[in-house]
Amino acid sequence: MQIQNELQLSQAFTRRSLACDLMGVITFRAQENWHKFLMDRLAESPPPNFRRISTEQVLRADRQAWQKLAEIVPSIKRTSAGALPLDAAFPTLPTEGSISFYLLPTRLQELDDKPPRKPWKGNGKGKDQKGDRGTKRDSEGKEKSTPELPDALKDMPLRTTSKGKRMCWSYNIKVDDRVMPPPLKEVTCDICRSDVERLFGLLPTEDALTAVHKDSKNGKFPNAALPITTFDQGQIWIENPEGKHLMQIDGETVAGELLPVHRKPVIFDAWRLSLQLLLGMLKQQPVVAVHLSPPIHAWHNSEAAATSTIKAAEAVVRACCEEGILWSISGPANLKLWPQHLLATLAELCAHQTSLDLCMFGAGWKLPTCVFHSYSRLSSLGVSCSENHSHCTRLEPKLVLPPLFCAAFVECLLKQLFDLGAQAPARCLPDQHISLSRAAALMVGKQPKGKRLKPLVAEFRNLVTLQGDPDVLPLGKLASQWEGCNHKLPAGTKCIRSVPTSGGGSQDLSAASISSVDRTYGIPWSPTEFRSEAFKQGHPKRLECGVPDPLKVVVDKIVSTSYADIAKDRTQAMRKWLLRACELKDLEPPFPTPDHCRDVLKNKSMPLFAEMLEAANYPDKDLVKTMCSGFDLLGQIPASGVLPEKHMDALLTIDEVRSLTPEVRSAILHQRDDGKDLEILTAVHKLTLEERDRGWLRGPLKSSEIPSDSVVTRRFGIKQSSTDVDKGKVTKIRPIDDYTQSLANLTCGSTETISPHGVDVICAGISY
């Protein structure tokens, strides 16, 4: 096999030790001591100007060790005393010079300080003569010069949109109307101001009533409609279930709304299911908090342009209230810019209101901000400008929230969750739940970027948060003990966080004028305390920590019970359930079962299966009901409460996939398999017919017989090899259904994942 990192090398060494131990060549412990020596050399830090020992060096040293063993060990059979010769030879390998030579660090390549000498280009012979290329000239014989900027663009500041994107060439030219026709110039300015990313087309019309247009492939971005010339009394109709303007489309009455275009550009969502995924996520996923910050055009454009955005925010806020999710929404401090219906909704929900100035959190501009929220802890951020610092004088402020405000916001949210009974995150490695593969990576001293593990012992003995005057509370690391009115901080205490606050708990409409801070201090360990705490935690290389709890229970019972008692318990269990199976043989399934599921489960006793799960205290109480009704291939995957947690959100809704079915089905049905292996295609067709004969499938069907909204999935085959005791290497073909190509997988969201047990769990079980 190909070894790409230290973890794979460690696993390969472990597998070899197990194999040699099973064959009786060398004991597992003796060979693992040699492997530990190699892995320790691999993890050593090199001297200055030297490279770390590479995996290739370790493999060369291991290969040289086996060559040395072939020279000094005449036989691998057990001696008359019952000892293995390799057990005595392996401890001498680390001292062999021919082996340790391969484990020496190599020197880095020294860089030459002198610049490289330029190549010689000759002595100038032929210059300005026939061999010279000469000067480039235009068609009139004049020398070509480097193009310069137009006078209209010289000494002109760079203009950008609200998103920081550069405006186009034509928009920056302001001095000559002949450069661009006035109508086109005006629409160009509107496009630049409206943050339009793609221009699909210009439609010159006059007194025209266009037909209803439906675009099923429209991107999930707001669309903008801009008038080029005059658009008096003109409107655009868009579908809206809550609209009051009705239209007849394909014989059906569809509700919609009219958006005026003659005043300003109109921005609207051009796809139906813009909120279904988000609202479904709030209902199905374990979401605890939502923060909304509508874009700038929602506050400064016309009410019609911001309607879709504000309505979406209002729908999300109402959904959070129904599901018991903490929510907050931020916007400008001037409430006149807020839509009245949104303010009415927030007042109906009894929302808290907090006003603040972002300059107190590190922003260069004052940026008065108002936050409506559903939890009281966020009120402590209501801090007004102290006027003891300068503000940036640029015309357009950066609309990005400062990092200090984000940290303070998260701190308030965590405090609120702790007040509601949430468990604090782990501070050290023993309290952190990690997978066995991560533990193995920790064992070899390798941690991937962005996923660093907690330390074995927490950095600080305790964390203390004090609130008070910023001029009184200390900053940085304390060189000596600090004494306040009610608290003492020992020497070595470090300030790790400082956040301005108004004191907390206020629901005033204006920001607080009293300046105070919340500062969190880390109390250090003493050397004796740190040593004793590290001794309690144990070593992270203990593999028995990776044994699953059910496996621990089984191993403990087998070890503590005699063979006779184990056989007796198994016999009693088999007798009990065999008798119970005879009693429940003729009973119907305990839940309603469709015909296609009844054919599949006809030889299965679902009442017996339900009793066995209940007797075993299986956490998934809905498993039998789901099996009787059938598992849905589209939509959210139900949680079982058994598998490891891993959240994955759906990318499309079921209705969106249904609407795209005609195009996707046409592409799949017209896909040809001319270049595929005929043997695989024949085997897949045969296996599919066998599944049909078992009642799992129906068909074959003609393309005209497929329902219009049915999702078509392509099936292909792969070859798999396995080893059989009698037949040796066996190759079989397995059919695979490509649900990703048919977009079915994109509708599936889940909260769990399947984690098969590998060699790591086997080794951990052996060591346990």
N, C-alpha and C positions, 0 to 999 in steps of 0.2 A: 504494500500500500504506500501511498505518497504521504509523507509527513511534512506538514506546513508550519507547525508551531510547536511550542514547548508542551502544551497540553496533549496534543496527539502523540508526541514522543513519550510522555509519561504513561499514557494509556497503552501504547504499544509495548513498553517495557513491562507493564503489569500483566498484559496478556501473555507475554513470553514466559514470565515467571510462573504463571498458573499452568501453562502448557508443560514446561519442564518439570514442575512438581508432580503433575498427573502422570507423566511418563517415567518418573522415578530417576531422573537424571541428576537433579539438584533440588534441595529444599527451597521452598518459597522464600523463607527468611534470609537465607544466605545470598540468593541472587538479588533480592530487593535491597540488601545492604550495598551491593555493588551499584545498583541503579540509583540509589540515594546519593552515593558518592558522585556519580556523573551529573545528576541534576543539581547538586550543590555547586559543582564547578560551573555549571551553566548559569547559575544565578549570582555568581560572585561579581562584584564590581571590579573593573579593570584598573590598573594604575594609570596615571596621567599619560596622555599621548598613546594609549594602547586601546585596541578594540576589545569588546566583550567576546567571550568564547561563543562560537556559533554552534548551531545544531550539527553542521557538517563535521566540525572537529570532534564533537561527542560521538558521532557515529563512527568516525575513523578510529577513535580510541577504543570503542567497544569492539570493532572488527579486529584490531590489533590484539586485544585481550583474548579473544577466542583463538587467534592464531598462536598466541603464547601458551594457552591451555593445551592446544593440540601437541605442543612440543614437550611439555613437562608432565602431562597426565597420560600414562600409557593406556588406561582403561577407565570406563565410566561405570563399570559394574561395582556393586557393593563389596566391601572387603569382608573378611571372615568375622570381623567385629560388628558388621552391620552398618558401617559408615559409608557415605558416598564420597569418592575421591574428590569430586569438584567442590564439596563443602569445605574441604581443607585447603584447596588451591585458590579459591576466590578471594579470601582475605588478604592474600599477598599481592594481588594485582595493583592496588593503588601505589605501591612502592616500586613498581617496575619502571625503569627509566624509559624503555622503548614505548611504554603506554602513556606515561605522564607527559612525554614530549608533545603529543598531539593536543594536550589540554593547556598549553601555554598561550597566553594572550599575544596577539600579533600587533606590531607597531603600526600606527596610522601613517599614511603617506604624507611626507613633509612637503609643504608648499614652498615654492621658490619665491622669495621676496622680490627678485629682479623681474621686471616686465619682460615678456617674450620679445625677441628681436624681430622687427618687421622684415618681411621678405624683400630681397633686392629687386627693384623694378628696372634696372638698367641705368645708363648714364644720360638719358634724355635724347638719344639719337633718333632723329625723325620727327621731333617735335615741331609743330607749325609747318610741316611739310605735307607731302602727299598722303602719308600714313595717318595724319591727324583727322579726327572725325569732323572737326569744324564746328561752326555755330549753327544751331537750329533756327530756321527762318520760316515765316508764314508764306502764303501764296503770293503776296505782294513783294516779297523779298526783304521784309523788315525782320529784325531780330525778335524772337519770341521772348517775352518777359514773364516773370512770375505773376499770376493773377492776384489781384488785391480785392479786399472787401469793398462793396459799394459804399458810397459816402453816407448813405442812410444808416448803415450799420456800424460805422466807425465811432469809437468813443461812446458806445451805447451800452448801458447795463444789461446783463443777461436776464431775460424774462422767463419765468417758469410758471407752470400751473400750480394748483393747490397741492398736488401730489409731488411736486418737485421735478416734473418732467419739462424738458426744454420745449418752448413754443416753436412753431414752424417758421421758416424763412420769411414767408409772405406776411405773417402777422407782425413781425418786427419792423417791416418797412412802412413808414407812416408819412412820407413826404410827397409822394407822387401818386395821384389817383389813376394815372395811366398804367401803372404797373399791374393792376388787377381791377377788373370791373367792380364797381361799388357793391352790387348784391353778393358777388362771390367773396369779396373782401369781408363783408359783414358776417356771412355765414362761417367763414374761416375763423373770425374772432370768437364767434359763439361756440364753435367746436373746441377751440383751445381753452376757453373758460369753463367748459362743461366737462372736462376731464375725459373726453371721448378717446378710447383706445383704438377702435377700428371704425373706418368709414366704409359702409357696405355699398352705398350708392346714393345718387341724387336723382329725385323724381320731379321734373318740371311739369306741373299740372295747372289747370285753370278751370274753375267751376266744374270740378270732376268729383264724382262719387265712386270711389274705388270699391271693388269687391272685398269681402272678408278674406284676409290672408292668414293661413295657419302654417307655422314653421315648426315642425317636430324636431328639427336638428338645431334649434337655436341654442346658443351658449348660455350658461347660467350667469349672465352679467346684465345689469340694467341697460336697457336700450334708451336712446335719446332721439327725439324727433325735433328738427329745427326748421323753421320756415326760411326759405331763401329770399323770396320777395315779399309780396303782401299775402297775408293769410287771414283777412278779416272774416269774422264769423265762421272760421273753419275749426273743426274739432276732429279728434282721433278717438275712435271707439275701441276699447280693449275689454276683453272678457273679465268679469269680476262677479263671483257668486253673490256678493252683497250689493251689486249695482242696481240702479233703478231704471236704466234704459234697456229695454228689451229689443231683441232682434231675432228674426226668423232665419235660421241657418240649417240647411238640409232638412227642412220640415220640422225642426225643433226650435222652441223658444229658449234663447240663451240670454242671461242677464249680463249686463256690462255697464260701463261708465264712460262718459265723454270727457276728454281732456282738452282744454283750450291750448292752441299752439300760437295764436297771433301775438301774445305778449312776450313770452320767454320760452326757451327750450323746455320740452317736456321729457322727463326721465321716468321710465316705468319698467316693471319687470315683465319680460316677454315669455315667461314660461309658467305653466300652471302650478306645478308642485314645488314652489320655491320654499315653503316652510314645512312640508310634511316630514322630511328627514329630521329637521331640528326638533320639531314638536314630538315626533316619535322617539327621538333620543332622550328627551326629557322624561318621557313616560316609562321607557324600558331600561335605560341605562342608570347606574347608580350615580347620578349627578347631584352634587350637594350645593353648588352655588353657580350663578350666572351673572356676568357683568356685561352691560350693553353700553356701547359708545357710538351712537349714530354718526355717519360721516358728515362733513361740513356742509354739503349741499342740502342736507335735511333741515338745517336751521336758516340758511341764507337764501335759498331759492324760493320760488313761489310755493304756495300750499299744495297745488296740484302735483308739482314735481316731487315733493317730499311725502306724498300721501302713502305710497307703497312702503317706504322705509319706516315711517312712523307707525303704520298699521302693523307691520311685522314686529316692531319692538313692543307694541301694545299686546299683540297676541302672545309673545314670549313671556311677558310679565304676568299675564293672566294664567298661562299654563304653569308657571313657577308657583304661583299662589295656590293653584289647585293641587299640585303635587307636593307641596310643602318644601320647596327648594328656596334657598336664600337667593335674593336677587338685588341688583343695583343697576342704575342707569345714570350716566353723566352727560352733561351738556353745558351750554353757556350759563353764566350766572344771571344774565338778563332774562327773566321769565317771560318777557314779551315775545321772545323768539321761539318759545316752546308752543307747539300747537295746543289749542284750548281743549280739544277732546282728549289729548294725552294727559294734560294736567288734571282734567276731570276724572280720568281713570285712576291716576295716582292718588288723588284725594279720596276716591271711593275705596281704595285699598288701604287707606290710613298709612301711607308711606312716610318714613322719616325723611327730613330734608336737611342737608348739610352743605354750607357754602364754604369755600376755601380759595386760597390763592396758591397756584402751583409754584410761584417763585420761592415759597418757603420750603419747597422740597427739591431745590436744585435747578429749577427751570430758569432760563435766562430772561423770560418775560413774566409779567405779573399773571396773566391768564386767569381771571376770575372764573371759577367753575362751580357748578351746582350739581350735587349728587342726591338723587332720591334712592332710598334703600329700604330693605325690610328688616334689618337687624341693627340693634342699638350700638354695637361695638364700633361701627363705622363713623359714628358721630364724633369720635375723638380726633378725626382728621380735620375738623373745621377750624383751620388756623388762617388768620388774615395776615396780610403783609405787615411786617414790623417796621418797614421804611428805613432800616439800617443797612441796606445794601442797594446796589445800583441795578438797573434793568437794562436789557439790551435795547438799542435804538433802531434796529432793523425794522423795515416796514412790515414784513410778513413773518410772524413768529413760527417756530417749529411746533407742529401740533402733536408731536410724540410725547407721551407721558414720561416724566423723568424717572430714572431707576429708583430713586429714594421713595417717591410716591408709590411705585409699584410694590416695593418691599414693605412699606407701611400698610398698604392695602391688604397684602397677604397676611401680615401680622395680625391685623384686626379680624380678618376672616378666620384665622386659626384660633384666636382667642374665643370667638363666638362658637366655633365647632367644639372646642374643649368645654365650654360652658354647657353645651348640649349633650355632653357625654362621649365625645369622640376620643379615641386613643391617640396619645402623642406619638410622633414618629420615633423610630429607634435612634439612640445616640451612640451605640456601640455594636460591634459585630455579633455578639451572642444574641442580642435582641432582634436582629434583622433576619428575616426569612429569605434565604437565598437558595438557588438550585444547586444541585451537586456539581454540575459543570462549572458554575461560578466558584464554588469552593475549591475545585481542582485547579482552576486558574489562579486562585489565591495561593494555593500550595506551592506553585512554581514561581510566585512573585510577579505575575502578569495580570494587569487590570486594563480592560479596554477603555478607550477615551469616552468620557461622558457617562460612564457607568461605574464610578468609583465606589468601592464598598466602604462601609463604616469602619473606623479603627477598632482594634481589639479591645481597647479601653478608651472611654470617652475622653476628649481633649481636656475638659474641665470637670472638676468634682461636682460643681453645682452652677446653675445659672440664676442670677438675681436681676430683676428689673426694678429700677428706681425711677420715680417721676418727680420732677422739680425744676428749679431755675437752671437754665443752661450754663449760667456763669458760676454756679455753685457745684454742680455735679462734675466729677473729674472726667477727663478724656484720656485715651491712650492707655499705657501700662503703668501701674502704680509702682513707684520705687519704694514707697514706705506705706505704712498703714494709714487709711483715711477714715476719719470719724465724722459722721453726720449727726443730725438730731436724734434719729432713732436707729441708725444702721452703722455698721463698721465693715470696712472692706480691707482684707489683709494685703500685705505687700505681694506684688506679682499679679494682682487682679488686672484683667484686661477688659477694656470697653470694646465690645464686638458689634454694637448696634446703637445708633442714636436717631430717634425719629421725633420730629416736632408734633405736639399734640395740644388739644384744647382742654384736656382734663377728663374728657369722656362723659358719655351719658347725656349730653345736651341735645335738645331738639329745636334750638333756636333757629330762626330763619336767617340770621346773619352770622358771619364767622366770628369766632372768639377773638378778643383783643388781648387777652393775657397770654404771654408767650411761655410755654413750658415744653419740656422734652421727656420722652421715655428713653432711658438708656439701660441697655442690658449688659451686665458684667459677668465674665466667666471667672469663677473662683478656682484657683489652681490646686492641683494635688500636691501634697508633700511627697518627698521621695519614698518614705515608708508606706504611705497610703497607696501610691501608684504601684509599688512592687507587690503589695499584698492583693490589690485588686486584679492585677495581671495574672497572679498565681491562681486566683479563683476561677478565672475565665477558661483556663486550659489552653491547649495548643490548637490552632486552626487546622492542623493536618489530620485531626481525628476523623477518619472516614465513616465511623459508625453514626455520625450526625446525619449522614445522607440516607439512612435506612428509613423507609416510610413507616408510619405508626402501625398500620395493619400488619405489616411484615414483622415488626418488632413483637407484636402480641402473639403471632403464630410461632415465632422462633422461641420466645420465652415459654410458651406452653409446651412445645415439643421437648425442650431441654428439661423442663421440670416434671414431665410426665413419663411414665414408663411406656415401653412399646405395647404391652398388653392393654393398658388403659387407653392408649391412643386407638388401637384396633377396636376396642370395645365401643368407644364413643363413635367411631366412624360407622360401625355396624348398626348401632342404634339409630343413627341419623338416616342411614340408607333405608332401614326397615320402616321408619316413621314416614318418610316422604314417598316411598313406593306404595304403602298402603293408602296414603292420602291421595296419590295420583289415581288409584283405582276408584276411590270414592268420588272424585271430581271429574271423572273421565267424560261424562255425558252432559256436564254443565255448560251453559252458554258463556261467552266472554262477559266479564262484569261491566263492560262499557259498550255503548253503541259502536258497531263495526261496519264500515261500508263493504260492499260486495267484493271489491278488488282486494281489500285487506283480509277479508274472510277466507279467500282462496289461498292466500299466502300463509295464514295462521291456522289452517284447518287441522294440521297435525300437532299443534302446540296447545297445551293446557294453560291458558292465561289465568284462570282462577288459582291453579296451583302455583304458578309463577308469582302471583300477587301475594299469596300467603308466605312463600319462601322469602320474598323481599321484606315483608313486614316482620317476620321472625328474626331476620338478620339485622333489623334496624337500619335498612338502607335509606340514606338521606333523600333520594329522589322519590317523592311520593306520587308523582304524576307519570312515572315511566310506563306503567301498564296502560294507563288511559291513552297516552300518546301512541303507544304501539298499536292499540286497537283502532284508533282513528287514523293512523298513518302520520309519518313525519312530513312536514311541509318543506318543499325544496326552495321556496321563496319566502323571504321575510326573516324576522328575528329568530335565532336559534334559542330555544328555552334552556335556562340554566338548570344543571343537575345538582349542584351543591357538593359534587364529589371531585371533579377535576380541578387542576390548578387554575387560578384566576388569570385572565388576560383579556383586556377589553379591545374589541375591534368593531368599529362603526360601519354601518352600511353606506354605500356610495350612491345608490339609486333606490327609488321606491318601486314597489311592485307595479303601480300604475304607469310609471315611466318606462319600465321594461315592457309592459304590455303595449304601450304606444309605439315603441321602437321595434316590435316583433316583426312586422312585414319586411323592413329593410334587413334586419339581422337574419331572418329565415331565408330570404332570397339569397343572401351572400353564402350561407351555409349550404343550401341545397345546390348551388351552382359551383361549389368548390369541388375540384377534381382530385382524385387520388391516383393519377397515372404513374407518378414517380414512386409510389409506395411499394413495399414488399408484398408480392402476391400471396406468399405463404401467410403473412400476418393478416391480410385482408380476409383470406378464406377462413382462417381460424376464428377471427372476430365474428364473421357472419355465422359460423356454426355455433359459437357460444351464445350469440343473440337468439338464434332459433331455439336453442335448448332452454333459455330463460323464458321464451314465449310458451313453450310446451309445459313449463312448470306453473304457468299462470302469472308470472311476474310482468309480462309485457303483452301488448296486443299488436297485431300486424301480420305482414307488412301492409302499410297504407300508401295510397297514392297521394301526391301533393295536393290534389283537389279535395281529398277527404280530411285533410288536417284542419281543425277549427282555426278561425282567423286570429284568435288571441292566444293560441298555444305557442309555448316556447319550444323551439326545436334545438336539440343539442347534438353535436357531432360526437361519434364514438370512434376511437382508434385503439390500436393495440400496441403493447410493448412486450419485449422478451425479458423474462426473468429466469435466473439460474439459481438452483439450489442443489444441495448435496444429500443424497439418499444413501442409507447404509447398504442396501442391497444393489441398487442400480448405479451408484456413484453420482456423477454430475448429471442433473436433470434440468432440461430447459422447457419452460412452459410459456404460453402467451396469455397475457391478462388484458381484458378489455377495460378501457378508461373512457369515462364520459366527461367531455370538456365543457363544464358548466360555466367556465369563465368566458369562453368565446360567445356563448349564448346570453351573457349578462346576468345569468341567474345567481352566480356567486356574489355579484355586486349588491344584491339586495339582502344578503345575509349579514347580520350583526351578531356578535357573540360576546359573552363575558367569561368564557372558559376556553381552555386549550387542552389538547391531548399531548402528554409528555411520556413517551414510551421509556421503560426501564432499560438501560444499556449496561455495558460492562462495569460502569462506575457503581451502579446499584448492586450488581452481583458481588463486586469486590468489597463494597461496604457491608453487605450482608455476611460475607465470610469473616470479615474482621470483627463484626458485632458478636 
